[in-house]
Amino acid sequence: MTRDAFHHELRELEESVVQMATLVEAAIASAVQALIQRDIELAQKVIDGDNTVNELQKTIRNKTFGVIARQAPVARDLRELVTIQLAINELERMADHAVSVAKNAIRLAGQPPVKAVINLPEMAKLVRQQVRDAIQAFVDVNVVTAREICARDDEVDHLYRQMFEELLASMRDADNVPQATSLLFVAHDLERVADRVTNICEDVIYMVTGEIEELN
Amino acid sequence: MSEVSLPGATPGSLDAAIREADASKALVSPWLPTRAGKVPGDAEAPQRPLDQGRVKMRSNGLHVSYGTTRAIKGVNLDVLTNEITALIGPSGCGKSTFLRALNRMHDLTPTARIEGVVLLDDQNIYSPGIDLVRLRQRVGMVFQRPNPFPKSIFENVAYGLQVQGNNNPRELAEIVERSLRGAALWDEVKDRLHTSALGLSGGQQQRLCIARVLAVAPEVILMDEPCSALDPIATLKIEQLMEELKRDYTIVIVTHNMQQAARVSQRTGFFLSGELVEIGPTATIFSRPTDKRTEDYITGRFG
């Protein structure tokens, strides 16, 4: 009595989550790139593209509820469906952070960059890698990777604190305050994305072990 | 910073409508996670030590063989007082064989051989000198197909008492009514107690069989797929009845219907190839079982 049709549906849902994650990761990449290159058009694309992410979240959520209602899943199937519901919420909020970065990119376009911006590409790179790795851990059902990704959150926090100090220092020159404030928001958005990665990793651990762990 | 490319076709199951409507706006990076083979979970739940005072029946190293076929291989299982214990597993796993060993039904099968111990309270039911009639009165059985005698409803329920020598009409009437009420059948049959039991519906017949068991005041009720011949409404009635019965009795149910096990039982045991793979609180078995074989069975990956 194998439940092939049900497991096919589950696999489709997994694919949709991966699809959503690739959109979100790309949005973060584009938003930071738009900021650094003062590319208003690219920033606008990120803002417009958020709707796709939101729609995908709705679709996955509805399908997940449908599967739960029809298939009465148990054990690891049930945990996976719950994990999918939790993970897509985190992904959707990550996309909102990308939009926030893109809006700041538009605000800052046309202004000469202050020095502190040079740390942003490094921070964005780390955060994007975390997003990729978290989804990879979900696909691989890998608890070890999930824990390891959470441990890496310290690097992002460290960069964030460093940028925070530098931007604060730059504000001694009153002319820098508007731009430094925008950049602070950007750094904060990226830091929040990394926190949400931790949440996804916790969800993956729950999916595999059935244990609710609080990391970081 | 890597170049961000605009959408390429990515495999997957996005709703086509969304994909087409929003492809122009979507920013898809070249990155896609690879899909390695899934590895099993490493969940390990320690077995909960049992509260000895609550054990109603216990099998210790129970083996059951039919001729040269070993149907049950060394099962240790505790049935707790005033709980419903569900036994699940694929066809031929030994769950019904195990159930029948709990009131020595195998005594009727000449080729059957039993080793090990089955305790009812502190007494081994396989000890020499055990009174089988008394045992089966203490440990009653409800079968897959309702099997009323071709007699009246009243006579069906009173039969066990009469076999015991009780012929007091007033006492019989009292016990019949109490048993039929206990089996949630009284209101439906009180005006036709002396008509044939064979005129009842399947669900009513099964509740009559439960009333017949209740009449002899059992301590444990064994149920061997009691709902498999019933429609969903009748099934629901039996399940509700079980919930009420467990206040006064201890119930062990064998069921093919995993959702039924999940709905009605407090503890679930999973049998496979004559072995008890795992037993634990039902919520645990259906949310995070310890053994991968249990998980694969209940999630429909084999069976």
Interface residues (C-beta under 8 A of the other chain):
Chain A: M1 T2 R3 F6 H7 E12 L13 E15 S16 V18 Q19 A21 T22 L23 E25 A26 A27 A29 S30 V32 Q33 I36 L42 K45 V46 D48 G49 N51 T52 E55 L56 T59 A72 P73 V74 A75 R76 D77 L78 R79 P121 A124 K125 R132 I135 Q136 V139 D140 V141 N142 V143 V208 T209 G210 E211
Chain B: M1 S2 V4 T10 P11 G12 S13 L14 D15 I18 D22 K25 A26 L27 V28 S29 W31 L32 P33 T34 R35 A36 K38 V39 G41 D42 A43 A45 P90 M258 Q259 A262 F286 S287 R288 P289 T294 E295 I298 T299 G300 R301 F302 G303
